[in-house]
Amino acid sequence: MHALLGFINRTCNVAIPILIALLLALILPVAVFAQPDGPPSALDPASPVSTEIANLHNLVLIIAVVIFVLVEGLLLLSALRFRRNPQVTVEPPQVHGNTRLEIAWTVAPALVVVALFVLTVRAQQSIDASAQAVDGSTPITVEVEGHQWWWEFRYPDLGITTANEMVIPVGRTMNLQVSSVDVIHSFWVPELGGKTDAIPTLTNRTWLRADAPGEYYGQCAELCGVSHAYMRLVVRAVPQAEFDAWAQGQAQNAIEPTDPAIQAGRDVFANGPCVGCHVIRGIPQAVGQTGPDLTHFAGRPYIGAGILGHTPYNLARWLADPPGVKPGSLMPNLNLSRQDIDALVAYLESLK
């Protein structure tokens, strides 16, 4: 029996470290290098800002993994190699200190912290560099304003106001001025840059630039109320010529409808409570500032800050009961008739 126990003990001494090493070899590459499926991901950068952030993240992660493997490996080795042997009754030598070791394990972590600090400062300086110096082109200013629970984008130099979709030209620097009208929000498009808080009465400045055409999805990153999770946005990067055409169209007033069915919807909008919260340039009564500017609503891909895809059916659902679709929505249930909803859908879908 003693021989059998001795054999098992010796086998465990060899097998357990090998099994642990194999598990680490299988798990660590997956944990370190695997990326989640589907956008948005800060580890799938598409701009200079997000590239700096992703590179810093990956470097810090590698350093952390190396330290983790080293420390945990020593702990496991010590626990296995020096675990109590029931057959040994002599107390081992007691060590009460080792000056050299204590200095080493104090200096080594300090050096690691200094290295991480230097890397972070270097990345921050690169991100904070003048936007004009990044690509040499004239930056475009966009005022980003957070509302409960949607985003407003104003292009002051172009006379454009839109909601929940920011259109930008590829390769062009965008200077963002981020603020809020109610509570603290946080503007975040992971593939294009880091988070920027939107704070009432304060304007934070940042910049972004998309290196390739595409749609880059974002989200409010600061808990701001019951529909925080539904405060989404999309940045659509397009070629310069397409952006110029889009900007020219957005700067125009809404076209006055001639179709009687669409005209009926315009009358419902102009003569009802909608004008108290929304703007449609071309309707003198529509001067509200609480809700999004709807002048070119039909061209937007989503309804309710990304909670619904833009279809006539979803628009009718929204008009019938906004708080039922999006909890806490400041747009109330106006108890519209089926006829008025159909007329409004026809009119709003004409606002290209």
DRENNU-154978 format. One line per field, with one value per atom (N, C-alpha, C): residue number from 1; x, z, y. Coordinates in steps of 0.2 Angstrom, whole numbers, plus 5000, padded with zeros to 4 digits. Last residue first. Layout:
REM residues N
num <- c(NUM	...)
px <- c(X	...)
pz <- c(Z	...)
py <- c(Y	...)
//
This chain:
REM residues 352
num <- c(352	352	352	351	351	351	350	350	350	349	349	349	348	348	348	347	347	347	346	346	346	345	345	345	344	344	344	343	343	343	342	342	342	341	341	341	340	340	340	339	339	339	338	338	338	337	337	337	336	336	336	335	335	335	334	334	334	333	333	333	332	332	332	331	331	331	330	330	330	329	329	329	328	328	328	327	327	327	326	326	326	325	325	325	324	324	324	323	323	323	322	322	322	321	321	321	320	320	320	319	319	319	318	318	318	317	317	317	316	316	316	315	315	315	314	314	314	313	313	313	312	312	312	311	311	311	310	310	310	309	309	309	308	308	308	307	307	307	306	306	306	305	305	305	304	304	304	303	303	303	302	302	302	301	301	301	300	300	300	299	299	299	298	298	298	297	297	297	296	296	296	295	295	295	294	294	294	293	293	293	292	292	292	291	291	291	290	290	290	289	289	289	288	288	288	287	287	287	286	286	286	285	285	285	284	284	284	283	283	283	282	282	282	281	281	281	280	280	280	279	279	279	278	278	278	277	277	277	276	276	276	275	275	275	274	274	274	273	273	273	272	272	272	271	271	271	270	270	270	269	269	269	268	268	268	267	267	267	266	266	266	265	265	265	264	264	264	263	263	263	262	262	262	261	261	261	260	260	260	259	259	259	258	258	258	257	257	257	256	256	256	255	255	255	254	254	254	253	253	253	252	252	252	251	251	251	250	250	250	249	249	249	248	248	248	247	247	247	246	246	246	245	245	245	244	244	244	243	243	243	242	242	242	241	241	241	240	240	240	239	239	239	238	238	238	237	237	237	236	236	236	235	235	235	234	234	234	233	233	233	232	232	232	231	231	231	230	230	230	229	229	229	228	228	228	227	227	227	226	226	226	225	225	225	224	224	224	223	223	223	222	222	222	221	221	221	220	220	220	219	219	219	218	218	218	217	217	217	216	216	216	215	215	215	214	214	214	213	213	213	212	212	212	211	211	211	210	210	210	209	209	209	208	208	208	207	207	207	206	206	206	205	205	205	204	204	204	203	203	203	202	202	202	201	201	201	200	200	200	199	199	199	198	198	198	197	197	197	196	196	196	195	195	195	194	194	194	193	193	193	192	192	192	191	191	191	190	190	190	189	189	189	188	188	188	187	187	187	186	186	186	185	185	185	184	184	184	183	183	183	182	182	182	181	181	181	180	180	180	179	179	179	178	178	178	177	177	177	176	176	176	175	175	175	174	174	174	173	173	173	172	172	172	171	171	171	170	170	170	169	169	169	168	168	168	167	167	167	166	166	166	165	165	165	164	164	164	163	163	163	162	162	162	161	161	161	160	160	160	159	159	159	158	158	158	157	157	157	156	156	156	155	155	155	154	154	154	153	153	153	152	152	152	151	151	151	150	150	150	149	149	149	148	148	148	147	147	147	146	146	146	145	145	145	144	144	144	143	143	143	142	142	142	141	141	141	140	140	140	139	139	139	138	138	138	137	137	137	136	136	136	135	135	135	134	134	134	133	133	133	132	132	132	131	131	131	130	130	130	129	129	129	128	128	128	127	127	127	126	126	126	125	125	125	124	124	124	123	123	123	122	122	122	121	121	121	120	120	120	119	119	119	118	118	118	117	117	117	116	116	116	115	115	115	114	114	114	113	113	113	112	112	112	111	111	111	110	110	110	109	109	109	108	108	108	107	107	107	106	106	106	105	105	105	104	104	104	103	103	103	102	102	102	101	101	101	100	100	100	99	99	99	98	98	98	97	97	97	96	96	96	95	95	95	94	94	94	93	93	93	92	92	92	91	91	91	90	90	90	89	89	89	88	88	88	87	87	87	86	86	86	85	85	85	84	84	84	83	83	83	82	82	82	81	81	81	80	80	80	79	79	79	78	78	78	77	77	77	76	76	76	75	75	75	74	74	74	73	73	73	72	72	72	71	71	71	70	70	70	69	69	69	68	68	68	67	67	67	66	66	66	65	65	65	64	64	64	63	63	63	62	62	62	61	61	61	60	60	60	59	59	59	58	58	58	57	57	57	56	56	56	55	55	55	54	54	54	53	53	53	52	52	52	51	51	51	50	50	50	49	49	49	48	48	48	47	47	47	46	46	46	45	45	45	44	44	44	43	43	43	42	42	42	41	41	41	40	40	40	39	39	39	38	38	38	37	37	37	36	36	36	35	35	35	34	34	34	33	33	33	32	32	32	31	31	31	30	30	30	29	29	29	28	28	28	27	27	27	26	26	26	25	25	25	24	24	24	23	23	23	22	22	22	21	21	21	20	20	20	19	19	19	18	18	18	17	17	17	16	16	16	15	15	15	14	14	14	13	13	13	12	12	12	11	11	11	10	10	10	9	9	9	8	8	8	7	7	7	6	6	6	5	5	5	4	4	4	3	3	3	2	2	2	1	1	1)
px <- c(4812	4818	4824	4798	4803	4810	4788	4790	4796	4786	4790	4791	4778	4785	4789	4766	4769	4777	4762	4763	4767	4761	4766	4768	4751	4757	4763	4740	4742	4749	4740	4742	4744	4737	4743	4745	4724	4729	4736	4717	4718	4723	4718	4721	4722	4722	4717	4721	4732	4731	4726	4737	4730	4728	4749	4745	4738	4760	4755	4750	4775	4769	4765	4792	4786	4780	4800	4797	4792	4800	4801	4797	4800	4802	4802	4803	4801	4804	4797	4803	4802	4784	4790	4796	4777	4776	4782	4780	4782	4782	4773	4780	4783	4761	4762	4770	4759	4753	4755	4772	4767	4761	4777	4780	4775	4769	4770	4772	4773	4766	4765	4786	4784	4777	4785	4788	4786	4779	4775	4778	4788	4782	4778	4804	4799	4793	4819	4815	4811	4821	4822	4817	4821	4818	4821	4831	4827	4823	4838	4841	4837	4831	4838	4840	4818	4819	4826	4823	4818	4819	4835	4832	4827	4840	4839	4836	4833	4837	4835	4826	4832	4836	4814	4814	4820	4818	4817	4817	4822	4823	4823	4816	4815	4817	4815	4812	4812	4824	4823	4821	4818	4823	4820	4811	4812	4817	4811	4812	4814	4809	4816	4817	4797	4799	4806	4792	4798	4800	4781	4785	4792	4774	4772	4777	4780	4781	4780	4788	4782	4783	4801	4796	4789	4808	4810	4805	4801	4802	4803	4805	4806	4805	4794	4799	4799	4786	4792	4797	4775	4777	4784	4770	4774	4777	4762	4769	4773	4749	4754	4761	4743	4743	4748	4745	4739	4738	4755	4756	4750	4751	4757	4757	4739	4739	4745	4745	4740	4739	4753	4756	4751	4743	4748	4751	4737	4733	4737	4747	4745	4741	4747	4753	4751	4735	4736	4742	4737	4732	4733	4753	4749	4744	4762	4756	4751	4771	4768	4763	4786	4779	4775	4801	4797	4789	4810	4806	4802	4825	4819	4815	4842	4836	4830	4853	4852	4846	4853	4850	4849	4858	4851	4848	4871	4867	4860	4875	4875	4871	4875	4870	4870	4885	4878	4873	4896	4894	4887	4896	4895	4892	4899	4893	4891	4912	4907	4900	4919	4918	4913	4911	4916	4914	4906	4905	4910	4901	4907	4906	4890	4890	4896	4887	4891	4892	4873	4877	4881	4867	4868	4872	4855	4860	4861	4849	4851	4857	4844	4841	4843	4850	4852	4849	4842	4849	4852	4829	4831	4838	4830	4827	4828	4847	4839	4837	4860	4857	4849	4876	4869	4865	4885	4884	4877	4887	4891	4890	4877	4878	4881	4884	4880	4882	4887	4889	4883	4893	4888	4891	4897	4900	4895	4897	4893	4896	4909	4905	4901	4925	4918	4914	4939	4936	4929	4944	4948	4945	4936	4935	4940	4940	4941	4940	4937	4937	4938	4939	4939	4939	4933	4936	4936	4928	4930	4934	4913	4920	4921	4905	4907	4913	4892	4899	4900	4879	4882	4890	4879	4875	4880	4890	4888	4885	4896	4891	4888	4912	4906	4902	4918	4918	4911	4927	4921	4923	4937	4935	4929	4934	4937	4935	4928	4931	4935	4923	4928	4931	4914	4920	4925	4908	4908	4914	4900	4905	4904	4896	4896	4902	4887	4893	4893	4877	4878	4885	4870	4876	4875	4854	4859	4865	4851	4848	4852	4859	4853	4850	4877	4870	4865	4890	4887	4880	4905	4900	4897	4911	4909	4903	4923	4916	4916	4929	4930	4923	4934	4928	4930	4944	4944	4938	4942	4941	4941	4941	4947	4948	4924	4930	4937	4913	4917	4923	4899	4905	4909	4884	4887	4893	4876	4881	4884	4860	4865	4869	4853	4855	4859	4848	4847	4849	4853	4850	4850	4855	4854	4851	4866	4863	4861	4875	4867	4863	4888	4884	4877	4893	4896	4892	4887	4885	4888	4879	4884	4884	4873	4872	4879	4864	4870	4869	4858	4857	4864	4852	4857	4856	4841	4843	4849	4831	4837	4838	4839	4835	4830	4852	4846	4843	4868	4864	4857	4875	4871	4867	4888	4885	4881	4892	4890	4886	4906	4899	4898	4916	4914	4907	4929	4922	4920	4946	4941	4934	4955	4951	4946	4969	4963	4959	4980	4981	4974	4978	4978	4979	4983	4982	4982	4983	4990	4989	4971	4973	4979	4970	4966	4969	4984	4980	4977	4984	4987	4982	4978	4977	4980	4984	4976	4975	4997	4995	4988	4995	4998	4997	4991	4986	4989	5002	4996	4991	5011	5013	5006	5004	5005	5007	5005	4998	4999	5019	5015	5008	5021	5025	5021	5014	5012	5015	5020	5013	5011	5033	5032	5025	5029	5032	5031	5024	5020	5022	5037	5031	5026	5044	5046	5040	5036	5037	5039	5038	5032	5032	5053	5050	5043	5054	5057	5054	5049	5046	5048	5056	5048	5045	5069	5067	5060	5068	5069	5067	5065	5060	5061	5077	5071	5065	5086	5087	5080	5082	5082	5082	5071	5077	5077	5064	5065	5071	5063	5059	5061	5061	5064	5060	5064	5060	5064	5066	5069	5064	5052	5057	5060	5051	5049	5054	5049	5054	5051	5041	5039	5043	5035	5040	5038	5024	5029	5035	5015	5013	5019	5021	5022	5020	5014	5016	5016	5022	5016	5018	5031	5033	5027	5026	5033	5034	5014	5014	5021	5016	5011	5012	5026	5027	5022	5018	5025	5026	5008	5007	5013	5016	5012	5010	5023	5027	5023	5011	5015	5020	5006	5002	5006	5017	5015	5012	5018	5024	5022	5004	5007	5013	5004	4999	5002	5014	5014	5010	5008	5015	5016	4996	4996	5003	5001	4997	4997	5007	5011	5007	4995	5001	5005	4988	4985	4991	4996	4994	4992	4994	5001	5000	4981	4984	4991	4979	4975	4979	4986	4988	4985	4979	4986	4989	4967	4967	4975	4971	4968	4968	4976	4980	4977	4964	4970	4975	4955	4954	4960	4962	4961	4960	4962	4968	4967	4950	4952	4958	4945	4944	4946	4948	4949	4948	4943	4942	4943	4941	4947	4947	4929	4935	4941	4916	4921	4927	4898	4905	4910	4900	4901	4897	4905	4900	4902	4912	4909	4905	4927	4920	4917	4943	4939	4932	4957	4951	4947	4969	4969	4962	4967	4971	4969	4959	4958	4961	4966	4959	4958	4979	4978	4971	4975	4977	4977	4970	4966	4968	4981	4975	4971	4991	4993	4986	4984	4986	4988	4983	4977	4979	4997	4993	4986	5000	5004	5000	4992	4991	4994	4998	4991	4990	5011	5010	5003	5008	5011	5010	5002	4998	5002	5013	5007	5003	5023	5024	5018	5016	5021	5023	5008	5005	5010	5018	5015	5011	5021	5027	5023	5009	5012	5017	5008	5003	5006	5019	5019	5014	5016	5022	5022	5005	5004	5010	5011	5006	5005	5019	5022	5018	5010	5014	5017	5004	5000	5004)
pz <- c(4760	4758	4759	4766	4768	4766	4764	4759	4760	4777	4772	4765	4782	4785	4780	4775	4774	4776	4778	4771	4770	4792	4789	4782	4793	4795	4792	4788	4785	4787	4798	4790	4787	4809	4809	4801	4805	4806	4806	4805	4799	4799	4818	4813	4807	4829	4826	4820	4843	4836	4833	4856	4855	4848	4859	4857	4856	4871	4866	4865	4870	4873	4868	4870	4865	4868	4879	4881	4876	4884	4879	4880	4893	4896	4890	4882	4888	4890	4866	4869	4876	4864	4860	4863	4873	4873	4869	4870	4876	4877	4857	4858	4864	4849	4856	4857	4835	4839	4847	4830	4831	4835	4830	4834	4836	4821	4828	4832	4810	4812	4819	4808	4810	4812	4805	4812	4813	4792	4798	4805	4785	4786	4792	4793	4788	4790	4799	4796	4791	4814	4807	4804	4831	4826	4819	4839	4842	4836	4834	4833	4835	4838	4840	4840	4832	4839	4842	4817	4821	4828	4804	4810	4813	4793	4792	4798	4785	4790	4791	4775	4773	4779	4781	4777	4775	4787	4791	4787	4785	4780	4783	4796	4789	4784	4809	4805	4797	4823	4817	4812	4838	4833	4827	4852	4848	4842	4857	4861	4858	4849	4850	4854	4836	4843	4843	4826	4828	4835	4814	4817	4819	4807	4814	4818	4794	4799	4806	4786	4790	4795	4782	4777	4780	4792	4789	4783	4806	4799	4795	4822	4817	4810	4837	4831	4826	4847	4849	4843	4842	4848	4850	4831	4830	4836	4836	4833	4833	4839	4844	4842	4823	4829	4834	4811	4815	4821	4804	4805	4810	4804	4807	4809	4796	4803	4807	4785	4788	4795	4780	4782	4786	4777	4783	4785	4766	4772	4778	4757	4760	4766	4754	4758	4761	4747	4753	4757	4737	4742	4748	4732	4732	4738	4734	4730	4730	4748	4744	4740	4748	4749	4745	4754	4748	4750	4767	4765	4759	4762	4766	4763	4761	4758	4763	4767	4768	4765	4762	4769	4771	4749	4750	4757	4753	4749	4749	4759	4763	4759	4749	4755	4758	4741	4738	4744	4749	4747	4744	4751	4757	4754	4738	4741	4747	4737	4733	4735	4748	4748	4743	4753	4749	4749	4770	4763	4759	4785	4781	4774	4797	4790	4787	4813	4809	4802	4823	4818	4814	4840	4834	4829	4854	4849	4844	4867	4865	4860	4874	4867	4864	4886	4882	4875	4892	4891	4886	4896	4889	4887	4910	4908	4901	4911	4912	4910	4909	4909	4909	4910	4912	4913	4896	4903	4904	4882	4887	4894	4868	4874	4880	4854	4860	4865	4836	4843	4848	4821	4826	4833	4806	4812	4817	4789	4795	4801	4776	4780	4785	4770	4770	4774	4781	4776	4776	4791	4786	4780	4799	4797	4791	4813	4806	4804	4826	4824	4816	4842	4834	4832	4855	4852	4845	4869	4862	4860	4878	4878	4870	4886	4880	4880	4898	4897	4890	4901	4902	4901	4903	4903	4905	4894	4901	4900	4887	4886	4892	4886	4890	4888	4875	4877	4880	4872	4875	4876	4857	4864	4866	4840	4845	4852	4830	4828	4833	4835	4830	4827	4845	4847	4841	4849	4843	4843	4861	4860	4853	4872	4865	4864	4886	4884	4877	4897	4892	4891	4911	4908	4903	4906	4910	4907	4895	4901	4907	4884	4886	4893	4882	4883	4885	4870	4876	4877	4860	4863	4870	4845	4851	4855	4834	4838	4844	4819	4826	4829	4808	4811	4818	4794	4801	4803	4781	4783	4791	4777	4777	4779	4770	4772	4772	4778	4772	4774	4787	4787	4781	4796	4790	4789	4810	4808	4801	4816	4811	4809	4826	4827	4821	4816	4822	4821	4810	4809	4816	4802	4808	4807	4793	4793	4801	4789	4790	4790	4789	4783	4783	4800	4794	4788	4810	4810	4803	4810	4806	4805	4823	4820	4816	4829	4826	4822	4844	4839	4836	4849	4848	4843	4863	4856	4855	4874	4873	4866	4881	4883	4878	4871	4874	4877	4867	4869	4872	4852	4858	4861	4844	4846	4852	4830	4837	4839	4820	4821	4829	4808	4815	4815	4798	4798	4805	4794	4798	4797	4779	4784	4788	4779	4776	4782	4786	4782	4779	4794	4787	4783	4807	4805	4798	4810	4808	4806	4814	4807	4805	4826	4821	4814	4836	4832	4827	4847	4842	4839	4856	4857	4852	4852	4851	4851	4855	4848	4847	4869	4865	4858	4872	4873	4870	4869	4865	4866	4879	4872	4867	4891	4889	4882	4890	4890	4888	4890	4884	4884	4903	4897	4891	4911	4911	4905	4909	4906	4906	4914	4907	4905	4928	4924	4917	4930	4931	4927	4929	4925	4925	4940	4933	4928	4950	4949	4942	4949	4948	4947	4952	4946	4945	4965	4960	4953	4973	4974	4968	4970	4969	4971	4974	4967	4966	4988	4984	4976	4992	4993	4989	4988	4985	4986	4996	4989	4985	5009	5007	5000	5015	5010	5007	5030	5026	5021	5037	5039	5035	5035	5032	5034	5043	5043	5041	5037	5039	5038	5042	5037	5040	5054	5052	5048	5051	5053	5050	5046	5052	5055	5032	5034	5040	5027	5030	5033	5022	5029	5032	5016	5015	5022	5009	5015	5013	4995	4999	5004	4986	4993	4997	4973	4975	4982	4973	4971	4974	4977	4980	4979	4968	4975	4979	4956	4957	4964	4958	4957	4959	4959	4965	4964	4947	4953	4959	4939	4938	4944	4943	4945	4944	4938	4945	4947	4924	4929	4936	4920	4919	4924	4924	4926	4926	4915	4923	4926	4903	4905	4912	4904	4903	4905	4904	4910	4910	4892	4898	4904	4884	4883	4889	4888	4889	4889	4883	4891	4892	4869	4873	4880	4867	4866	4869	4871	4875	4874	4862	4869	4873	4850	4851	4858	4852	4852	4853	4853	4859	4858	4840	4845	4852	4833	4832	4837	4836	4839	4838	4829	4837	4839	4816	4819	4827	4813	4813	4816	4815	4808	4808	4825	4823	4816	4834	4826	4824	4847	4844	4837	4849	4850	4847	4839	4843	4843	4836	4836	4841	4824	4827	4832	4826	4825	4828	4838	4832	4832	4847	4847	4840	4844	4844	4844	4852	4849	4849	4859	4852	4849	4873	4871	4864	4873	4878	4875	4865	4863	4867	4871	4864	4863	4884	4883	4876	4882	4884	4883	4879	4875	4876	4888	4881	4877	4900	4899	4891	4898	4899	4897	4899	4893	4892	4912	4906	4900	4919	4919	4914	4915	4913	4914	4920	4913	4911	4934	4931	4923	4936	4937	4933	4933	4928	4929	4943	4936	4932	4955	4955	4947	4952	4952	4952	4953	4946	4946	4966	4961	4954	4971	4973	4968	4966	4964	4966	4972	4965	4963	4986	4984	4976	4986	4987	4985	4983	4978	4979	4994	4988	4983	5004	5004	4998	5000	5000	5000)
py <- c(5315	5312	5317	5313	5318	5315	5304	5308	5313	5298	5294	5298	5308	5307	5303	5305	5312	5311	5292	5294	5300	5293	5289	5291	5302	5304	5300	5294	5300	5302	5283	5282	5288	5291	5288	5286	5295	5300	5297	5283	5287	5292	5279	5275	5279	5293	5288	5284	5294	5296	5291	5296	5293	5295	5300	5305	5303	5295	5292	5297	5307	5303	5299	5306	5307	5303	5301	5308	5310	5285	5289	5296	5274	5281	5286	5261	5263	5270	5261	5263	5265	5256	5254	5255	5263	5256	5253	5276	5273	5266	5277	5278	5275	5271	5271	5271	5275	5273	5273	5278	5284	5281	5265	5271	5276	5259	5256	5262	5266	5266	5264	5263	5270	5270	5249	5251	5258	5251	5247	5249	5258	5261	5257	5256	5254	5257	5256	5261	5258	5246	5248	5252	5253	5249	5251	5258	5253	5249	5269	5263	5257	5280	5280	5273	5279	5278	5277	5271	5274	5274	5271	5269	5273	5278	5271	5268	5292	5289	5282	5298	5296	5293	5304	5297	5294	5316	5310	5303	5329	5324	5317	5336	5339	5333	5334	5328	5331	5335	5338	5333	5327	5327	5331	5337	5331	5332	5350	5344	5338	5361	5359	5353	5366	5363	5361	5372	5375	5372	5372	5367	5370	5382	5381	5376	5382	5388	5386	5371	5371	5377	5372	5372	5373	5360	5366	5367	5354	5352	5359	5350	5355	5351	5346	5344	5350	5349	5346	5345	5356	5358	5355	5349	5355	5358	5339	5337	5343	5342	5343	5342	5349	5345	5346	5355	5357	5353	5348	5355	5358	5334	5336	5344	5335	5332	5334	5341	5345	5342	5330	5337	5341	5321	5320	5326	5327	5326	5325	5327	5333	5332	5313	5316	5323	5313	5309	5311	5322	5323	5319	5327	5322	5323	5338	5339	5333	5345	5339	5341	5354	5354	5349	5347	5349	5349	5355	5350	5352	5364	5363	5357	5358	5360	5360	5352	5359	5362	5339	5340	5347	5340	5338	5340	5344	5348	5347	5332	5338	5343	5323	5322	5328	5328	5327	5327	5326	5333	5333	5312	5317	5323	5308	5306	5311	5314	5316	5314	5307	5314	5316	5291	5295	5303	5289	5288	5292	5282	5285	5284	5284	5282	5285	5280	5284	5281	5278	5275	5281	5274	5279	5275	5272	5270	5276	5269	5276	5274	5259	5260	5267	5258	5253	5254	5269	5270	5265	5270	5268	5269	5275	5268	5266	5282	5282	5275	5282	5289	5288	5276	5275	5281	5279	5281	5280	5277	5272	5275	5275	5279	5274	5268	5267	5272	5264	5267	5266	5257	5258	5260	5262	5261	5262	5257	5260	5257	5263	5258	5262	5266	5267	5262	5269	5266	5267	5277	5276	5272	5291	5284	5283	5300	5300	5292	5312	5305	5306	5321	5320	5313	5332	5326	5326	5341	5341	5335	5345	5341	5341	5358	5355	5352	5359	5358	5355	5359	5365	5365	5341	5347	5353	5331	5334	5340	5317	5322	5325	5310	5311	5317	5299	5306	5307	5284	5287	5294	5282	5281	5285	5277	5280	5279	5268	5275	5279	5257	5256	5263	5262	5258	5258	5277	5273	5268	5286	5280	5277	5298	5296	5291	5298	5296	5294	5309	5304	5302	5316	5314	5308	5325	5321	5320	5336	5334	5331	5340	5344	5343	5339	5336	5341	5338	5340	5337	5339	5335	5338	5342	5346	5343	5335	5334	5339	5336	5339	5339	5324	5327	5330	5322	5323	5327	5311	5318	5318	5298	5301	5308	5299	5295	5299	5311	5308	5304	5306	5309	5306	5307	5305	5309	5300	5305	5303	5298	5295	5301	5304	5297	5294	5317	5314	5306	5334	5327	5323	5349	5346	5339	5360	5354	5351	5370	5372	5365	5369	5367	5368	5373	5376	5374	5365	5372	5376	5351	5353	5361	5342	5348	5349	5328	5330	5336	5320	5326	5328	5305	5309	5314	5299	5300	5305	5299	5295	5294	5312	5306	5304	5318	5319	5312	5325	5320	5322	5332	5333	5327	5337	5331	5333	5346	5347	5341	5345	5342	5343	5352	5353	5350	5346	5348	5347	5352	5348	5350	5352	5356	5352	5341	5344	5348	5335	5341	5344	5324	5323	5329	5329	5322	5321	5342	5339	5332	5345	5348	5345	5339	5336	5339	5338	5342	5339	5324	5328	5332	5315	5322	5327	5303	5304	5312	5305	5304	5305	5306	5312	5311	5293	5299	5305	5286	5285	5291	5291	5291	5290	5287	5294	5295	5273	5277	5284	5271	5269	5272	5276	5279	5277	5267	5274	5278	5255	5256	5263	5258	5256	5257	5260	5265	5264	5247	5252	5258	5240	5238	5244	5245	5246	5245	5240	5248	5249	5226	5229	5237	5227	5224	5227	5232	5236	5234	5222	5229	5233	5211	5210	5217	5215	5213	5213	5217	5223	5221	5204	5209	5215	5198	5196	5201	5204	5205	5203	5200	5207	5208	5190	5190	5196	5181	5187	5186	5170	5176	5182	5153	5159	5165	5138	5144	5150	5121	5128	5134	5110	5113	5119	5098	5104	5107	5081	5086	5093	5071	5074	5080	5065	5069	5073	5058	5054	5058	5068	5065	5061	5083	5075	5072	5097	5093	5086	5104	5103	5098	5109	5109	5108	5107	5105	5104	5113	5106	5103	5126	5122	5115	5130	5130	5126	5129	5125	5125	5139	5132	5127	5150	5148	5141	5151	5150	5148	5152	5147	5145	5165	5159	5152	5173	5173	5166	5170	5169	5168	5172	5166	5165	5186	5181	5174	5192	5192	5187	5189	5186	5186	5196	5189	5186	5209	5206	5199	5211	5211	5208	5209	5204	5204	5220	5213	5208	5230	5230	5223	5228	5228	5227	5229	5223	5222	5243	5238	5231	5250	5250	5244	5246	5244	5244	5252	5245	5242	5266	5262	5255	5267	5269	5265	5264	5260	5261	5274	5268	5263	5285	5285	5278	5281	5282	5282	5268	5275	5276	5256	5258	5266	5241	5248	5250	5230	5230	5238	5232	5228	5227	5237	5242	5238	5233	5230	5235	5232	5235	5232	5218	5224	5226	5200	5206	5212	5190	5191	5197	5194	5193	5194	5186	5192	5191	5179	5178	5185	5181	5183	5183	5178	5184	5186	5166	5172	5178	5157	5159	5166	5157	5159	5161	5151	5158	5161	5138	5143	5150	5129	5129	5135	5132	5133	5133	5129	5136	5137	5115	5119	5127	5112	5110	5115	5115	5119	5118	5106	5114	5117	5094	5096	5103	5096	5095	5097	5097	5103	5102	5083	5089	5095	5074	5074	5081	5074	5075	5077	5072	5077	5079	5061	5067	5073	5051	5052	5059	5052	5054	5055	5047	5054	5056	5034	5039	5046	5029	5029	5034	5029	5033	5034	5021	5028	5032	5009	5012	5019	5008	5008	5011	5006	5012	5013	4994	5000	5006)
//
